[in-house]
């Protein structure tokens, strides 16, 4: 009976490793869980080997099998901890956290395993390893998967979110069964239940439920392909519209400008001639602005990386000012779930350009920061500027020194509404904060 349980236990972990690795070719590498998957595979394979090492078919002298199994068991949970951290905190700023599982394993190896190996046995090393490696690693992975389920888009098949939640719950139970119940013989004596059965059940259920993670990754890959096709189609439409406007409206305006210039040169009245030439100059400026707008509109925003590069341009204008800092923070990991379309990215870019350039126009500016990050309900664009207190020029009606004043806010609010987002703007003596809440992209969007 014990051997059968151990065999199923190990087989379940091997299956989990195979399932976790099986879909790597079709999944998007942008997803944190894809980059974290090698850690889960190492955990599953090493843990499966650790369980099978103690089967009777393997005979090791002087308890070497048990000692090797304990070493591999603890090492496997080091990789499980790395998997959980890689999914939970994928950003570069959190990289120091990834030292925790290796340091914990090395500390256990140095101060518990090696002394027990050459001393009074490995019982204490087994207990310490379960409490300080097994339990936290499985718990962190459970929390990471719960967070992952919150970022599953509403337009995804409902079974995906339920499956990932079930997988997270299974890891939480496994944290208790494998990490907190450290003495299986004592547990059996008190309850009459073999804890190995519960652990095996968790392993089997995890191998089954991880298929929903693969389902999510396949769905993501297909959805990203559809979005790429949509971006290409939208870019082509914008280019066609820009060419049409250039070939008709711009050419007509240019012709009108020539007529105005000719009329001005023929006029004998100096004031009228000056007015004609001034009107011609203004018309040329308008034509230039329209051409720049058409050029920007025709440009495709292929992905978040390109969006980030375009956002940096107005921020460079701020950095060129003396004693002014400008920062752009983009959280790409998980932001894909906000379903930002090319149209939404285009309007967000215009909002950033308008807001940052409005900030740059004020001599009191100290810093400006642009952030685009995901939340459970979509994504948030936030633009915060700080200025020197006590310097005039921060009223809502003075956002634009060129005279447009309130139009800047009106234009940004109109763009936000056009993509179904909500804009809030607040100011104080220290600066202002513009926040755009972009909801999930619905299936009919």
C-alpha positions as CSV (number, residue, x, y, z in Angstrom):
1,X,0.0,0.0,0.0
2,X,2.8,2.5,1.0
3,X,4.7,1.7,-2.2
4,X,1.7,2.2,-4.3
5,X,1.0,5.6,-2.7
6,X,4.6,6.7,-3.2
7,X,4.6,5.5,-6.8
8,X,1.4,7.5,-7.6
9,X,2.8,10.5,-5.7
10,X,6.0,10.6,-7.7
11,X,4.1,9.9,-11.0
12,X,1.8,12.8,-10.3
13,X,4.7,15.2,-10.0
14,X,6.3,13.8,-13.2
15,X,3.0,14.4,-14.9
16,X,2.8,18.0,-13.6
17,X,6.3,18.6,-15.0
18,X,5.3,17.3,-18.4
19,X,2.0,19.3,-18.5
20,X,3.8,22.4,-17.4
21,X,6.4,22.1,-20.2
22,X,4.2,20.7,-22.9
23,X,2.7,24.0,-24.2
24,X,5.9,26.1,-24.2
25,X,6.1,26.4,-28.0
26,X,2.7,28.1,-28.5
27,X,2.6,30.4,-25.5
28,X,3.5,34.0,-25.4
29,X,6.8,34.7,-23.8
30,X,5.4,38.0,-22.4
31,X,3.5,36.2,-19.7
32,X,5.3,35.9,-16.3
33,X,4.1,32.4,-15.8
34,X,5.8,31.3,-19.0
35,X,9.2,32.6,-17.8
36,X,8.5,31.0,-14.4
37,X,7.6,27.7,-15.8
38,X,11.1,26.1,-15.8
39,X,11.2,26.5,-12.1
40,X,7.9,24.6,-11.8
41,X,9.2,21.9,-14.1
42,X,12.4,21.5,-12.0
43,X,10.3,21.3,-8.8
44,X,8.0,18.6,-10.2
45,X,10.8,16.5,-11.7
46,X,13.1,16.7,-8.8
47,X,10.3,16.1,-6.3
48,X,9.1,13.1,-8.3
49,X,12.6,11.6,-8.3
50,X,12.9,12.2,-4.6
51,X,9.7,10.2,-3.9
52,X,10.7,7.3,-6.2
53,X,14.2,7.0,-4.7
54,X,12.7,5.5,-1.6
55,X,10.8,2.7,-3.5
56,X,12.1,-0.9,-2.8
57,X,13.3,-1.3,-6.3
58,X,16.1,1.1,-5.5
59,X,18.4,-0.1,-2.9
60,X,21.0,2.3,-1.5
61,X,23.4,1.3,1.3
62,X,23.5,2.9,4.8
63,X,20.4,5.0,4.4
64,X,21.8,6.9,1.4
65,X,18.5,6.7,-0.4
66,X,16.6,8.5,2.5
67,X,19.4,11.1,2.7
68,X,19.4,11.8,-1.0
69,X,15.6,11.9,-1.1
70,X,15.6,14.5,1.7
71,X,18.2,16.6,-0.1
72,X,16.2,16.5,-3.4
73,X,13.0,17.1,-1.6
74,X,14.3,20.4,-0.1
75,X,16.0,21.4,-3.3
76,X,12.7,21.0,-5.2
77,X,10.9,23.4,-2.9
78,X,13.6,25.9,-3.5
79,X,12.6,25.9,-7.2
80,X,8.9,26.0,-6.2
81,X,9.6,29.1,-4.2
82,X,11.3,30.7,-7.2
83,X,8.3,29.8,-9.4
84,X,5.9,31.5,-7.0
85,X,8.1,34.7,-6.8
86,X,8.5,34.8,-10.5
87,X,4.8,34.8,-11.0
88,X,4.0,37.1,-8.1
89,X,6.6,39.8,-8.5
90,X,7.8,39.7,-12.1
91,X,9.3,43.2,-12.1
92,X,13.0,43.9,-12.2
93,X,12.9,45.9,-9.0
94,X,11.9,42.7,-7.1
95,X,14.9,40.7,-8.2
96,X,16.5,40.7,-4.7
97,X,13.6,38.7,-3.5
98,X,14.7,35.8,-5.7
99,X,17.7,35.3,-3.4
100,X,15.4,34.2,-0.6
101,X,14.8,30.6,-1.7
102,X,18.4,29.8,-2.6
103,X,19.7,31.5,0.6
104,X,17.1,29.5,2.7
105,X,18.1,26.3,1.0
106,X,21.9,26.9,1.6
107,X,21.2,27.8,5.2
108,X,19.2,24.6,5.7
109,X,21.9,22.6,4.0
110,X,24.7,24.2,6.0
111,X,23.2,24.3,9.5
112,X,20.7,21.4,9.5
113,X,21.3,18.8,6.8
114,X,25.1,18.4,6.9
115,X,25.3,18.4,10.7
116,X,22.5,15.8,10.8
117,X,24.1,13.7,8.1
118,X,27.3,13.4,10.1
119,X,25.6,13.5,13.5
120,X,22.4,12.3,15.2
121,X,20.3,11.8,12.1
122,X,18.2,13.7,9.6
123,X,14.9,13.9,11.5
124,X,15.4,17.5,12.6
125,X,16.6,18.5,9.2
126,X,13.4,17.0,7.6
127,X,11.2,19.0,10.0
128,X,13.1,22.2,9.5
129,X,13.1,21.8,5.8
130,X,9.3,21.3,5.7
131,X,8.6,24.3,7.9
132,X,11.1,26.8,6.3
133,X,11.2,25.6,2.7
134,X,8.2,23.5,1.8
135,X,5.5,25.5,3.6
136,X,6.5,29.0,2.5
137,X,7.3,28.0,-1.1
138,X,3.9,26.3,-1.7
139,X,2.1,29.1,0.0
140,X,3.8,31.8,-2.1
141,X,3.0,29.8,-5.2
142,X,-0.7,29.6,-4.1
143,X,-0.8,33.4,-3.6
144,X,0.8,34.0,-7.0
145,X,-1.7,31.8,-8.7
146,X,-4.6,33.5,-6.9
147,X,-3.3,36.8,-8.1
148,X,-2.9,35.4,-11.6
149,X,-6.5,34.4,-11.6
150,X,-7.5,38.0,-10.8
151,X,-5.8,39.1,-14.0
152,X,-7.7,36.7,-16.2
153,X,-9.8,38.9,-18.6
154,X,-13.6,38.7,-18.3
155,X,-13.7,37.9,-22.0
156,X,-11.7,34.7,-21.4
157,X,-13.6,31.4,-21.0
158,X,-14.9,31.3,-17.4
159,X,-13.4,27.8,-16.9
160,X,-9.9,29.2,-17.1
161,X,-10.3,31.4,-14.1
162,X,-12.0,28.7,-12.1
163,X,-9.3,26.2,-13.0
164,X,-6.5,28.6,-11.9
165,X,-8.3,29.3,-8.7
166,X,-8.6,25.6,-8.1
167,X,-4.9,25.2,-8.8
168,X,-4.1,28.0,-6.3
169,X,-6.3,26.3,-3.6
170,X,-4.6,23.0,-4.3
171,X,-1.2,24.5,-3.7
172,X,-2.5,26.1,-0.5
173,X,-3.7,22.7,0.8
174,X,-0.4,21.2,-0.3
175,X,1.5,23.8,1.8
176,X,-0.4,22.6,4.8
177,X,-0.1,18.9,4.1
178,X,3.5,18.9,3.1
179,X,4.8,21.9,5.1
180,X,3.0,22.0,8.4
181,X,2.3,18.3,9.0
182,X,5.9,17.3,9.5
183,X,5.5,13.9,11.2
184,X,3.4,11.6,9.1
185,X,3.7,8.6,11.5
186,X,2.4,10.8,14.4
187,X,-0.4,12.2,12.3
188,X,-1.4,8.6,11.3
189,X,-1.4,7.5,15.0
190,X,-3.7,10.4,16.0
191,X,-6.1,10.4,12.9
192,X,-5.7,7.0,11.3
193,X,-5.3,8.8,8.0
194,X,-2.2,8.6,5.8
195,X,-1.1,12.1,5.1
196,X,0.7,10.8,2.0
197,X,-2.7,10.1,0.5
198,X,-3.6,13.8,0.8
199,X,-0.3,14.9,-0.6
200,X,-0.7,12.5,-3.5
201,X,-4.2,13.8,-4.2
202,X,-2.9,17.4,-4.2
203,X,-0.2,16.3,-6.7
204,X,-2.7,14.6,-9.0
205,X,-5.2,17.5,-8.9
206,X,-2.4,20.0,-9.6
207,X,-1.3,18.1,-12.6
208,X,-4.9,18.1,-13.9
209,X,-5.6,21.7,-13.1
210,X,-2.4,23.1,-14.6
211,X,-4.0,22.3,-17.9
212,X,-6.2,25.4,-17.4
213,X,-3.0,27.5,-17.2
214,X,-2.0,26.0,-20.6
215,X,-5.5,26.8,-21.8
216,X,-5.0,30.4,-20.7
217,X,-1.7,30.6,-22.5
218,X,-3.1,29.2,-25.7
219,X,-6.0,31.6,-25.5
220,X,-3.6,34.5,-24.9
221,X,-1.5,33.5,-28.0
222,X,-4.6,33.3,-30.2
223,X,-5.9,36.6,-28.8
224,X,-2.6,38.3,-29.4
225,X,-2.6,37.1,-33.0
226,X,-6.1,38.5,-33.5
227,X,-4.9,41.8,-32.0
228,X,-1.9,41.9,-34.2
229,X,-4.1,41.4,-37.2
230,X,-6.4,44.1,-35.9
231,X,-3.4,46.5,-35.5
232,X,-2.2,45.9,-39.0
233,X,-5.7,46.5,-40.4
234,X,-6.2,49.7,-38.3
235,X,-2.8,51.0,-39.4
236,X,-3.7,50.4,-43.0
237,X,-7.0,52.2,-42.6
238,X,-5.3,55.2,-40.9
239,X,-2.7,55.4,-43.7
240,X,-5.4,55.3,-46.4
241,X,-7.3,58.0,-44.6
242,X,-4.2,60.1,-44.2
243,X,-3.3,59.8,-47.9
244,X,-6.9,60.7,-48.9
245,X,-6.9,63.8,-46.7
246,X,-3.5,64.8,-48.0
247,X,-4.4,64.4,-51.6
248,X,-7.7,66.3,-51.2
249,X,-8.0,68.7,-48.3
250,X,-4.3,69.6,-47.9
251,X,-3.9,70.2,-51.6
252,X,-7.0,72.4,-51.7
253,X,-5.8,74.4,-48.7
254,X,-2.4,74.9,-50.3
255,X,-4.1,76.2,-53.5
256,X,-6.2,78.6,-51.4
257,X,-3.0,79.7,-49.7
258,X,-1.5,80.5,-53.1
259,X,-4.6,82.5,-54.0
260,X,-4.3,84.5,-50.8
261,X,-0.7,85.2,-51.4
262,X,-1.4,86.3,-55.0
263,X,-4.2,88.6,-53.8
264,X,-1.9,90.1,-51.2
265,X,0.8,90.9,-53.6
266,X,-1.6,92.5,-56.0
267,X,-3.2,94.7,-53.3
268,X,-2.1,98.3,-53.3
269,X,-3.2,98.8,-49.7
270,X,-0.2,98.1,-47.4
271,X,-2.5,97.1,-44.5
272,X,-4.5,94.7,-46.7
273,X,-1.3,93.3,-48.2
274,X,0.1,92.7,-44.7
275,X,-3.2,91.0,-43.6
276,X,-3.2,88.7,-46.7
277,X,0.4,87.7,-46.0
278,X,-0.3,87.1,-42.3
279,X,-3.3,84.9,-43.2
280,X,-1.1,83.0,-45.7
281,X,1.5,82.4,-43.0
282,X,-1.2,81.2,-40.5
283,X,-2.6,78.9,-43.2
284,X,0.8,77.4,-43.8
285,X,1.2,76.8,-40.1
286,X,-2.2,75.1,-40.0
287,X,-1.2,72.9,-43.0
288,X,2.0,71.9,-41.2
289,X,0.1,71.0,-38.1
290,X,-2.4,68.9,-40.0
291,X,0.4,67.1,-41.9
292,X,2.1,66.3,-38.6
293,X,-1.1,65.1,-37.2
294,X,-1.8,62.9,-40.2
295,X,1.8,61.6,-40.1
296,X,1.3,60.6,-36.4
297,X,-2.1,59.2,-37.0
298,X,-0.8,57.0,-39.9
299,X,1.9,55.6,-37.7
300,X,1.2,52.2,-36.2
301,X,1.7,51.6,-32.5
302,X,2.6,47.9,-32.7
303,X,3.2,47.2,-29.0
304,X,3.8,48.6,-25.5
305,X,7.5,48.9,-26.2
306,X,6.9,51.3,-29.1
307,X,4.3,53.1,-27.0
308,X,7.0,53.6,-24.3
309,X,9.5,55.1,-26.9
310,X,6.8,57.5,-28.1
311,X,6.0,58.6,-24.5
312,X,9.7,59.3,-23.9
313,X,9.7,62.1,-26.5
314,X,7.6,64.7,-24.5
315,X,9.4,63.6,-21.4
316,X,12.7,64.5,-23.1
317,X,11.4,68.0,-23.5
318,X,10.9,68.1,-19.7
319,X,14.4,66.7,-19.1
320,X,15.9,69.4,-21.2
321,X,14.7,72.0,-18.6
322,X,17.1,72.9,-15.8
323,X,16.6,71.1,-12.5
324,X,13.6,69.1,-13.9
325,X,13.3,65.3,-13.6
326,X,11.0,63.2,-15.8
327,X,10.3,59.5,-15.4
328,X,8.2,56.9,-17.2
329,X,7.2,53.7,-15.5
330,X,5.6,51.0,-17.6
331,X,4.6,47.7,-16.1
332,X,4.5,45.3,-19.2
333,X,4.1,42.1,-17.1
334,X,0.3,41.6,-16.7
335,X,-0.5,44.8,-18.6
336,X,-1.5,42.7,-21.6
337,X,-4.5,41.6,-19.7
338,X,-5.9,45.1,-19.8
339,X,-6.6,44.5,-23.5
340,X,-5.3,47.9,-24.7
341,X,-6.0,48.2,-28.3
342,X,-4.1,50.3,-30.8
343,X,-6.8,52.9,-30.7
344,X,-6.6,53.1,-26.9
345,X,-2.9,53.3,-27.0
346,X,-3.1,56.1,-29.6
347,X,-5.5,58.2,-27.4
348,X,-3.4,57.5,-24.3
349,X,-0.3,58.7,-26.1
350,X,-2.1,61.9,-27.1
351,X,-3.2,62.4,-23.5
352,X,0.4,61.9,-22.2
353,X,1.7,64.4,-24.8
354,X,-0.9,67.0,-23.9
355,X,-0.4,66.6,-20.2
356,X,3.4,66.6,-20.2
357,X,3.7,69.5,-22.5
358,X,1.2,71.5,-20.4
359,X,3.5,70.8,-17.4
360,X,6.6,71.8,-19.3
361,X,5.1,75.2,-20.1
362,X,5.2,76.2,-16.5
363,X,8.4,77.6,-15.0
364,X,7.5,76.2,-11.5
365,X,7.9,72.5,-12.7
366,X,10.2,70.3,-10.6
367,X,9.3,66.8,-11.9
368,X,6.9,64.9,-14.0
369,X,6.2,61.2,-13.8
370,X,4.1,59.0,-16.1
371,X,2.9,55.6,-15.0
372,X,1.0,52.9,-16.9
373,X,0.2,49.8,-14.9
374,X,-2.4,47.0,-14.6
375,X,-5.1,46.7,-12.0
376,X,-7.6,43.9,-11.5
377,X,-10.3,45.8,-13.4
378,X,-8.1,47.0,-16.4
379,X,-5.2,49.5,-16.5
380,X,-4.4,52.9,-15.1
381,X,-2.5,55.8,-16.8
382,X,-1.3,58.3,-14.2
383,X,0.6,61.6,-14.8
384,X,1.9,63.4,-11.8
385,X,3.8,66.7,-11.8
386,X,5.4,68.5,-8.9
387,X,6.1,72.2,-8.9
388,X,7.6,74.8,-6.6
389,X,5.0,76.0,-4.1
390,X,4.0,79.7,-4.1
391,X,4.6,80.3,-7.8
392,X,1.5,81.3,-9.8
393,X,0.4,79.5,-12.9
394,X,-1.1,76.3,-11.6
395,X,-4.8,77.1,-11.8
396,X,-7.0,74.9,-13.9
397,X,-7.7,77.8,-16.2
398,X,-4.0,78.3,-16.8
399,X,-3.0,74.9,-18.0
400,X,-1.9,76.2,-21.4
401,X,0.0,79.4,-21.7
402,X,-0.8,79.6,-25.4
403,X,-4.3,80.5,-24.6
404,X,-6.1,77.2,-25.0
405,X,-6.4,76.9,-21.2
406,X,-9.4,74.7,-20.5
407,X,-9.3,73.1,-23.9
408,X,-6.4,70.9,-22.8
409,X,-8.5,69.3,-20.1
410,X,-11.5,69.1,-22.4
411,X,-9.5,67.4,-25.1
412,X,-8.0,64.9,-22.8
413,X,-11.3,64.1,-21.2
414,X,-12.9,63.7,-24.6
415,X,-10.2,61.2,-25.6
416,X,-10.7,59.3,-22.3
417,X,-14.4,59.0,-22.9
418,X,-13.9,57.9,-26.5
419,X,-12.2,54.7,-25.3
420,X,-14.6,54.2,-22.4
421,X,-12.2,55.4,-19.7
422,X,-12.7,57.7,-16.8
423,X,-10.5,60.7,-16.2
424,X,-9.9,62.5,-12.9
425,X,-7.7,65.5,-12.4
426,X,-6.7,67.0,-9.1
427,X,-4.3,69.8,-8.2
428,X,-2.7,71.3,-5.2
429,X,0.0,73.8,-4.3
430,X,2.6,71.1,-4.9
431,X,1.4,70.0,-8.3
432,X,-1.3,68.1,-10.2
433,X,-2.3,64.5,-10.8
434,X,-4.1,63.2,-13.9
435,X,-5.5,59.7,-13.7
436,X,-7.1,57.7,-16.5
437,X,-8.9,54.4,-15.5
438,X,-9.2,52.2,-18.6
439,X,-11.6,49.3,-18.0
440,X,-11.3,45.8,-19.4
441,X,-11.9,45.5,-23.1
442,X,-15.2,43.8,-23.5
443,X,-15.9,41.1,-26.0
444,X,-18.0,43.5,-28.1
445,X,-15.3,46.2,-28.1
